[in-house]
Amino acid sequence: MTAAALTSPEAAARTVTTVRLDDVPELLGLLPDDAALSWVRRGEGLVGWGEAARLEVSGPGALAEAAEWWAAFTAAADIDDELAVPGSGPVLFASIAFDPARETSVFVVPEVVAGRRDGVAWATTVGDGDRSRAPRAAAEAPVETPAPRLRYADGALDPVSWCSAVATAVRRIRAGELAKVVLARDLLVASDVPLEPRRLLRRLAARFPDCWTFAVDGLLGATPELLLRRTGRDLSARVLAGTAPRGAGADDDRLAAALLGSAKDRAEHGLAVDSLVQALQPYCASLSAPAGPELLTLANVRHLATDVSGRQRRTGPRGRAGLLELIGAVHPTAAVGGTPRDEAVAVIAELEGMQRGRYAGPVGWLDARGDGEFGLALRCAELTAEDPCAARLFAGCGIVADSDPAAELAETQAKFAAVQAALEG
């Protein structure tokens, strides 16, 4: 295992203060233009900036080490939290690698957090930070600059090579080696001016209000998929698998009906739901999922969606599992990996030709009580401090026996379009 606690929990031990805000702010408007941290849906959630503590970790026990590190941080902190609601008090933002054992996951405790839930707003500061800093940031936010001019280039695989990889996966599936694999591709972006994280987040949130608009350490996006939420012992998740493009007028209705009636997409979706339920079952006293999926309609695509809910057991072999342990148990589900899990992950490594990094990994937040929300880092762009004029986009598809490479390529293009529009507009 490798770990870099850029600020140790002990060194970062400070007073953490949460106060109610009289005004209910527009959260994304509070963010500075760099180092943004976000988890926002329909105007509610959390944003943060600054770094009171940071952990970068990889290896077979990465998530267990992160959980221990966070427990040490919260134990050493002097917490004054007048709200005591999910997301108040100290908060850890996390962006976990698709393969935590091999690639680096990032955990950040912000210096300042602003939160909003059920019409109640608050600000949390770590250390000696100015309690009014979060509300003041909105007034100090600069006016957005004109849209950048962008150029695109193929990532690890060009479209023809990626379609060939899909065809290879289909042959493997038909031969019985596995039931499903999710194959992704990347797209490289070059801008004539530095890209603005805050602008990208606000545009994504406006176009996709039903998605969770996230940002952690340069990975920004709007994910429709909730991997796992925990509030006390209550657990919930939203599983997505099976996608169709939008159309106009009657054609849109036809596409929706075709998706809901598609045997191929329903089979793919069922595998994703089953993988989550099977992984969560040992941790739950009760767990339920509807018999069939519903349609989730977004601005550019539709998905088959199933909401899963459960109640965590009071105790387990090592006590009640923490949220990061649960995340490690369920990830990767068949929605981003495949079925069976080990075989699918091996095929991904063989055929994709790229390192996913934190794409398709869990992203979200965790508080000192163990409550939190994690989605999957989909519909996203990776920005780096080394080149603020560059970004890397990602899109993937679930491949099953009936998959058509050309149709899967078109699906990735529809998914790329979500972030491309936010970058360009």
C-alpha positions as CSV (number, residue, x, y, z in Angstrom):
1,M,0.0,0.0,0.0
2,T,1.1,3.6,-0.7
3,A,-0.4,6.5,1.2
4,A,0.4,10.2,1.4
5,A,-1.3,12.0,4.2
6,L,-0.3,15.5,3.0
7,T,-1.8,16.7,6.3
8,S,-1.9,14.2,9.1
9,P,-5.1,14.0,11.2
10,E,-3.1,14.9,14.3
11,A,-1.5,17.9,12.7
12,A,-4.9,19.1,11.4
13,A,-6.6,18.7,14.8
14,R,-8.5,21.9,15.2
15,T,-11.8,23.3,16.2
16,V,-14.6,22.6,13.7
17,T,-17.5,25.0,13.9
18,T,-20.9,24.8,12.1
19,V,-23.3,27.7,12.3
20,R,-26.7,28.2,10.7
21,L,-26.9,30.7,7.9
22,D,-29.8,33.2,7.9
23,D,-29.8,33.4,4.1
24,V,-30.1,30.3,2.0
25,P,-27.3,30.6,-0.6
26,E,-27.0,29.3,-4.2
27,L,-24.3,26.8,-3.3
28,L,-22.4,26.6,-6.6
29,G,-22.3,30.4,-6.7
30,L,-20.2,30.3,-3.5
31,L,-17.3,28.4,-5.1
32,P,-14.0,30.0,-6.0
33,D,-12.9,29.2,-9.5
34,D,-10.3,26.6,-8.6
35,A,-10.0,23.8,-6.1
36,A,-13.7,23.4,-6.1
37,L,-15.4,20.6,-4.0
38,S,-19.1,19.9,-4.8
39,W,-21.9,17.5,-4.2
40,V,-25.1,19.3,-5.2
41,R,-28.5,18.2,-6.6
42,R,-31.5,20.5,-7.2
43,G,-29.7,23.3,-5.2
44,E,-29.1,21.2,-2.1
45,G,-26.0,19.4,-0.9
46,L,-22.5,20.6,-0.1
47,V,-19.7,22.7,-1.5
48,G,-16.3,23.4,-0.1
49,W,-12.9,24.8,-0.7
50,G,-9.5,25.0,0.9
51,E,-7.7,22.0,2.4
52,A,-7.5,21.4,6.2
53,A,-6.3,17.9,5.5
54,R,-5.7,15.6,2.6
55,L,-5.0,11.9,2.0
56,E,-3.9,10.2,-1.2
57,V,-3.9,6.4,-0.9
58,S,-3.7,3.2,-3.0
59,G,-3.3,-0.5,-2.3
60,P,-5.4,-3.5,-1.3
61,G,-6.5,-1.8,2.0
62,A,-6.9,1.7,0.7
63,L,-10.4,2.3,1.9
64,A,-9.8,0.8,5.3
65,E,-6.8,3.1,5.7
66,A,-8.9,6.1,4.6
67,A,-11.6,5.1,7.2
68,E,-9.0,4.9,9.9
69,W,-7.5,8.3,8.9
70,W,-10.9,10.0,8.9
71,A,-11.7,8.4,12.3
72,A,-8.5,9.8,13.7
73,F,-9.2,13.3,12.3
74,T,-12.7,13.5,13.8
75,A,-11.5,12.1,17.1
76,A,-8.9,14.8,17.4
77,A,-11.2,17.6,16.4
78,D,-13.1,19.8,18.8
79,I,-16.5,19.9,17.1
80,D,-19.1,22.6,17.7
81,D,-22.1,21.8,15.5
82,E,-25.4,23.4,16.3
83,L,-27.3,21.6,13.6
84,A,-26.2,18.0,13.8
85,V,-27.7,17.0,10.5
86,P,-26.2,14.9,7.7
87,G,-23.4,17.0,6.2
88,S,-22.9,19.4,9.1
89,G,-19.8,19.3,11.2
90,P,-16.5,18.1,9.6
91,V,-17.0,16.6,6.1
92,L,-14.6,14.5,4.0
93,F,-15.0,14.8,0.3
94,A,-13.8,11.6,-1.6
95,S,-12.9,10.6,-5.1
96,I,-12.1,6.9,-5.1
97,A,-10.2,5.2,-7.9
98,F,-12.1,2.7,-10.1
99,D,-9.5,0.2,-8.9
100,P,-8.4,1.4,-5.4
101,A,-5.8,-1.3,-5.1
102,R,-3.9,-0.1,-8.2
103,E,-4.6,3.6,-8.6
104,T,-4.8,6.6,-6.3
105,S,-7.9,7.7,-4.4
106,V,-8.1,11.2,-3.0
107,F,-9.7,12.4,0.2
108,V,-10.0,16.1,1.2
109,V,-11.2,17.8,4.3
110,P,-12.1,21.4,3.2
111,E,-11.4,24.4,5.3
112,V,-14.8,25.8,4.5
113,V,-18.0,24.0,3.7
114,A,-21.4,25.4,2.9
115,G,-24.4,23.2,3.0
116,R,-28.1,23.3,2.3
117,R,-30.8,20.7,3.1
118,D,-34.6,21.0,3.3
119,G,-34.4,24.8,3.1
120,V,-31.8,25.0,6.0
121,A,-28.3,26.3,5.2
122,W,-25.1,26.3,7.2
123,A,-21.4,27.0,7.1
124,T,-18.7,24.9,8.6
125,T,-15.1,26.1,9.2
126,V,-12.1,24.1,10.2
127,G,-9.5,25.9,12.4
128,D,-9.4,29.7,12.6
129,G,-11.3,30.3,9.3
130,D,-13.6,33.3,9.0
131,R,-17.2,32.0,9.6
132,S,-18.5,34.5,7.0
133,R,-16.1,33.5,4.3
134,A,-18.5,31.2,2.5
135,P,-21.4,33.7,2.1
136,R,-18.9,36.4,1.1
137,A,-17.5,34.3,-1.7
138,A,-20.6,34.7,-3.7
139,A,-20.3,38.5,-3.8
140,E,-16.6,38.2,-4.7
141,A,-17.3,35.7,-7.6
142,P,-16.0,37.2,-10.9
143,V,-18.2,37.5,-13.9
144,E,-18.0,34.5,-16.3
145,T,-15.7,35.0,-19.3
146,P,-16.7,34.2,-22.9
147,A,-16.9,30.5,-23.9
148,P,-13.6,28.9,-24.8
149,R,-12.8,27.5,-28.3
150,L,-12.2,23.8,-28.0
151,R,-10.4,21.1,-30.0
152,Y,-11.0,17.4,-29.5
153,A,-8.7,14.5,-30.1
154,D,-9.1,10.7,-29.7
155,G,-7.9,9.3,-26.4
156,A,-6.5,5.8,-25.9
157,L,-8.5,4.3,-28.7
158,D,-9.9,5.8,-31.9
159,P,-13.6,5.0,-32.6
160,V,-12.7,2.1,-35.0
161,S,-10.3,0.5,-32.5
162,W,-12.9,0.9,-29.7
163,C,-15.6,-0.7,-31.8
164,S,-13.2,-3.6,-32.4
165,A,-12.7,-3.9,-28.6
166,V,-16.5,-4.0,-28.2
167,A,-16.8,-6.7,-30.8
168,T,-14.1,-8.8,-29.0
169,A,-16.0,-8.4,-25.7
170,V,-19.3,-9.5,-27.4
171,R,-17.5,-12.7,-28.7
172,R,-16.2,-13.4,-25.2
173,I,-19.7,-13.0,-23.7
174,R,-21.3,-15.2,-26.3
175,A,-18.6,-17.8,-25.6
176,G,-19.7,-17.9,-22.0
177,E,-16.6,-16.2,-20.4
178,L,-18.8,-13.6,-18.7
179,A,-22.3,-12.1,-18.9
180,K,-21.6,-8.3,-19.1
181,V,-18.6,-5.9,-19.3
182,V,-18.6,-2.1,-19.2
183,L,-16.2,-0.6,-21.7
184,A,-15.3,3.0,-21.7
185,R,-13.4,5.4,-23.9
186,D,-11.8,8.8,-23.4
187,L,-11.7,12.0,-25.4
188,L,-9.1,14.7,-25.1
189,V,-9.9,18.4,-25.0
190,A,-7.7,21.4,-25.6
191,S,-8.9,24.9,-24.9
192,D,-7.6,28.3,-26.1
193,V,-8.1,29.6,-22.5
194,P,-7.9,28.0,-19.1
195,L,-11.1,26.0,-18.3
196,E,-13.2,27.3,-15.4
197,P,-14.4,24.5,-13.0
198,R,-17.1,26.7,-11.5
199,R,-18.5,27.6,-14.9
200,L,-18.6,23.9,-15.9
201,L,-20.3,22.9,-12.6
202,R,-23.0,25.6,-12.8
203,R,-23.8,24.7,-16.4
204,L,-24.0,21.0,-15.6
205,A,-26.3,21.6,-12.7
206,A,-28.6,23.8,-14.7
207,R,-28.9,21.3,-17.6
208,F,-29.1,18.2,-15.4
209,P,-30.9,19.2,-12.1
210,D,-31.7,15.5,-11.3
211,C,-28.0,14.6,-11.3
212,W,-25.5,15.0,-8.6
213,T,-23.1,17.7,-9.7
214,F,-19.7,16.7,-8.2
215,A,-16.1,18.0,-8.0
216,V,-13.2,16.6,-6.1
217,D,-9.5,17.3,-6.9
218,G,-10.1,18.2,-10.6
219,L,-12.6,15.5,-11.4
220,L,-15.9,17.3,-12.2
221,G,-19.2,16.0,-13.6
222,A,-22.9,15.4,-13.2
223,T,-23.7,11.8,-12.3
224,P,-27.2,10.3,-12.5
225,E,-26.2,7.2,-10.4
226,L,-26.3,7.1,-6.6
227,L,-24.0,4.3,-5.6
228,L,-24.9,4.4,-1.9
229,R,-26.4,6.8,0.6
230,R,-26.3,6.2,4.4
231,T,-28.4,8.1,7.0
232,G,-28.1,6.4,10.3
233,R,-28.9,2.8,9.5
234,D,-30.9,3.6,6.4
235,L,-29.3,2.8,3.1
236,S,-30.4,3.7,-0.4
237,A,-29.0,3.5,-4.0
238,R,-30.1,4.3,-7.5
239,V,-29.0,1.8,-10.1
240,L,-28.8,2.8,-13.8
241,A,-28.1,0.5,-16.7
242,G,-29.6,0.5,-20.2
243,T,-29.5,3.8,-22.1
244,A,-31.3,5.4,-25.1
245,P,-30.9,8.8,-26.8
246,R,-33.6,11.4,-26.7
247,G,-35.7,12.4,-29.7
248,A,-38.2,15.0,-30.8
249,G,-42.0,14.8,-30.4
250,A,-43.4,11.4,-31.1
251,D,-40.0,10.0,-31.8
252,D,-39.0,10.7,-28.2
253,D,-42.0,8.7,-27.0
254,R,-41.1,5.9,-29.3
255,L,-37.5,5.8,-28.1
256,A,-38.7,5.7,-24.4
257,A,-41.1,2.9,-25.1
258,A,-38.4,0.9,-27.0
259,L,-36.0,1.3,-24.1
260,L,-38.5,0.2,-21.5
261,G,-39.4,-2.8,-23.6
262,S,-35.9,-3.8,-24.7
263,A,-35.0,-7.3,-23.6
264,K,-31.3,-6.5,-24.1
265,D,-31.4,-3.4,-21.9
266,R,-33.6,-5.0,-19.3
267,A,-31.2,-7.9,-19.0
268,E,-28.2,-5.5,-18.7
269,H,-30.1,-3.6,-16.0
270,G,-31.0,-6.7,-14.1
271,L,-27.4,-7.7,-13.8
272,A,-26.5,-4.3,-12.3
273,V,-29.3,-4.4,-9.7
274,D,-28.5,-8.0,-8.8
275,S,-24.8,-7.2,-8.2
276,L,-25.6,-4.3,-5.9
277,V,-28.2,-6.3,-3.9
278,Q,-25.9,-9.3,-3.5
279,A,-23.1,-7.2,-2.3
280,L,-25.2,-5.3,0.2
281,Q,-27.2,-8.3,1.5
282,P,-24.7,-9.5,4.2
283,Y,-24.8,-6.0,5.8
284,C,-28.5,-5.5,5.9
285,A,-31.4,-6.5,8.1
286,S,-33.7,-5.7,5.3
287,L,-33.2,-4.9,1.6
288,S,-35.7,-4.3,-1.2
289,A,-35.7,-3.4,-4.9
290,P,-38.7,-3.1,-7.3
291,A,-39.4,-6.0,-9.6
292,G,-38.8,-3.9,-12.7
293,P,-37.1,-0.6,-13.7
294,E,-38.5,2.8,-14.3
295,L,-37.4,5.4,-16.8
296,L,-35.0,8.2,-15.8
297,T,-35.3,11.0,-18.3
298,L,-32.4,13.5,-18.6
299,A,-31.8,16.3,-21.1
300,N,-29.8,14.2,-23.6
301,V,-30.5,10.5,-22.8
302,R,-32.8,8.1,-20.9
303,H,-31.8,5.3,-18.5
304,L,-33.5,2.4,-17.0
305,A,-33.4,3.1,-13.2
306,T,-34.1,1.1,-10.1
307,D,-34.1,2.6,-6.5
308,V,-32.9,0.1,-3.9
309,S,-33.4,0.7,-0.2
310,G,-32.3,-1.2,3.0
311,R,-31.7,-1.1,6.7
312,Q,-28.2,-1.8,7.9
313,R,-27.7,-4.5,10.6
314,R,-27.0,-3.1,14.1
315,T,-23.8,-5.2,14.3
316,G,-21.6,-7.4,12.2
317,P,-18.5,-9.6,12.7
318,R,-16.4,-6.5,13.3
319,G,-19.2,-4.2,14.5
320,R,-21.4,-2.2,12.2
321,A,-19.7,-1.5,8.9
322,G,-18.8,2.1,8.1
323,L,-19.8,3.8,4.9
324,L,-16.4,3.4,3.3
325,E,-16.4,-0.4,4.1
326,L,-19.8,-0.6,2.4
327,I,-18.5,1.3,-0.6
328,G,-15.7,-1.2,-0.9
329,A,-18.1,-4.1,-0.7
330,V,-20.4,-2.9,-3.5
331,H,-17.9,-1.3,-5.9
332,P,-17.6,-2.0,-8.8
333,T,-21.2,-3.0,-9.4
334,A,-22.1,-4.4,-12.8
335,A,-23.2,-0.9,-13.8
336,V,-19.6,0.2,-14.2
337,G,-17.7,-3.1,-14.2
338,G,-19.6,-6.1,-15.3
339,T,-20.6,-9.7,-14.3
340,P,-18.9,-11.7,-12.9
341,R,-17.0,-8.9,-11.3
342,D,-13.4,-10.3,-11.5
343,E,-13.7,-11.5,-15.0
344,A,-15.2,-8.2,-16.2
345,V,-12.5,-6.1,-14.5
346,A,-9.9,-8.3,-16.2
347,V,-11.5,-7.8,-19.6
348,I,-11.6,-4.0,-19.0
349,A,-7.9,-3.9,-18.3
350,E,-7.2,-5.9,-21.4
351,L,-9.5,-4.1,-23.9
352,E,-9.9,-0.5,-22.9
353,G,-6.3,0.5,-23.5
354,M,-6.4,3.2,-20.9
355,Q,-6.1,3.8,-17.1
356,R,-9.5,4.9,-15.8
357,G,-8.0,6.5,-12.7
358,R,-11.0,7.9,-10.7
359,Y,-13.4,7.7,-13.6
360,A,-16.3,5.4,-12.8
361,G,-15.1,5.2,-9.2
362,P,-17.1,6.3,-6.1
363,V,-17.3,10.0,-5.5
364,G,-19.1,11.9,-2.7
365,W,-18.8,12.8,1.0
366,L,-18.8,11.4,4.5
367,D,-19.4,13.2,7.8
368,A,-18.2,12.5,11.3
369,R,-21.4,10.6,12.2
370,G,-20.8,8.2,9.3
371,D,-23.6,9.6,7.2
372,G,-22.8,10.3,3.6
373,E,-23.6,10.0,-0.1
374,F,-21.6,8.5,-2.9
375,G,-22.3,8.4,-6.6
376,L,-20.3,7.0,-9.5
377,A,-18.0,9.4,-11.3
378,L,-19.7,9.4,-14.7
379,R,-20.4,12.1,-17.3
380,C,-17.3,13.8,-16.1
381,A,-14.2,15.7,-17.1
382,E,-10.7,15.4,-15.5
383,L,-8.9,18.7,-15.3
384,T,-5.3,19.1,-14.1
385,A,-3.4,21.9,-12.5
386,E,-0.4,21.1,-14.7
387,D,-2.4,22.2,-17.8
388,P,-5.5,24.3,-17.1
389,C,-6.3,24.4,-20.8
390,A,-6.7,20.6,-21.1
391,A,-9.3,18.1,-20.0
392,R,-10.0,14.4,-20.4
393,L,-13.6,13.2,-20.9
394,F,-15.0,9.7,-20.3
395,A,-18.0,7.7,-21.5
396,G,-18.8,4.0,-21.2
397,C,-21.4,1.4,-22.1
398,G,-22.6,-1.9,-20.8
399,I,-21.7,-4.6,-23.3
400,V,-23.8,-7.8,-23.4
401,A,-24.4,-10.6,-25.9
402,D,-26.7,-8.6,-28.1
403,S,-24.6,-5.4,-28.1
404,D,-23.9,-3.8,-31.5
405,P,-20.5,-1.9,-31.6
406,A,-21.8,1.0,-33.7
407,A,-24.8,1.5,-31.4
408,E,-22.5,1.4,-28.4
409,L,-20.2,4.0,-30.0
410,A,-23.2,6.3,-30.6
411,E,-24.2,5.9,-26.9
412,T,-20.7,7.1,-25.8
413,Q,-21.0,10.1,-28.1
414,A,-24.4,11.0,-26.5
415,K,-22.8,10.7,-23.1
416,F,-19.8,12.8,-24.1
417,A,-22.2,15.5,-25.4
418,A,-23.4,16.3,-21.8
419,V,-20.0,17.5,-20.7
420,Q,-19.1,18.9,-24.1
421,A,-22.1,21.2,-24.1
422,A,-21.2,22.5,-20.6
423,L,-17.6,23.2,-21.7
424,E,-18.6,24.9,-25.0
425,G,-21.6,26.9,-24.0
